[in-house]
Amino acid sequence: MKIVVEQMEGGITRVDLEGRMDIEGVASIEDKFTFATASGQGLVVVNVADVPFMSSIGIRTVIVAGRAQKQRGGKFVLAAPQPMVRKVLVTAGIDQLVPLYDTVDAACEALRKD
């Protein structure tokens, strides 16, 4: 799995993920992902457009990062999930905890508004 972290205008941290968020994929990015998304208060958008599969460990990773941001007063959102990943997230109720947006631009716009 690949991870790219970018600091964007407005103090937004963009995290682009590519690959399967299964046990092997999450293990390969976990430290960098946690540091980028949960180590301090911020505005975080995670682009999952190139994530074709998300298992329970991937869901757990998202929940932990989202809760960490909320506890610190920050915001954490997911952007551009593929249809199957969106279905998994909605079925598991993750969309009730972590907002989902169709595009990275829509996610960034929502972070800037709040």
Number of C-alpha atoms within 10 A of each C-alpha: 16 14 16 15 15 11 12 12 9 10 12 18 20 23 21 20 21 16 17 19 25 17 13 12 18 21 13 15 16 15 10 13 22 16 11 21 27 21 13 15 16 20 21 27 25 26 24 25 20 16 20 16 18 22 16 14 16 18 17 14 16 23 16 14 23 23 17 20 22 17 13 13 12 18 23 28 25 26 24 21 24 15 12 13 20 23 13 18 21 13 10 12 11 18 17 10 14 19 16 23 20 15 16 22 13 14 22 23 11 13 20 13 6 6
